Amino acid sequence: MAIEEISYEEYMQKIDELEKRYLSDKEKFPPGAREKGLEICAKFRREVAEIGPENCEYYVDTIYGLPMHKPIKPEEKD
């Protein structure tokens, strides 16, 4: 897995892209996969909103294009 740090805006764009893919009829998903993918996207949005966008670091897996976030611990802030 190759990880690259990205901005909050890029992170949200990746979430939007994933949701569009899950909502499209272009790809056939195994039973339950579409619902699970949309649930995970909603969970990521909710977690970042609760923590606060400024309190997270954002990454993307450059191989699969999957966004990730990590809360910044108080002692890590400058």
Phi, psi and omega in degrees: 000131177252125185248137178229135178286138180228172179276167176301317181298318178294322178300311181295325177296319178296320177298316178301315180298318179296316179299317179298320179296316180293329181277345181283159176261006184292324184250145175268122180256148174299157180307128178086346184293319180299313181297318180295318179297317178293324178296318180293318177301315179296320179297315179298316178300315181296315181300314181295320179296320180291319181285325186102126183306328182283350182257020180228157168253146185238140183222162172225138172282111187288344178281313184256350180074024183269129179280150178218153175225155181220124177298141176274124177289146182308323181287345179278339181290144178270000000 
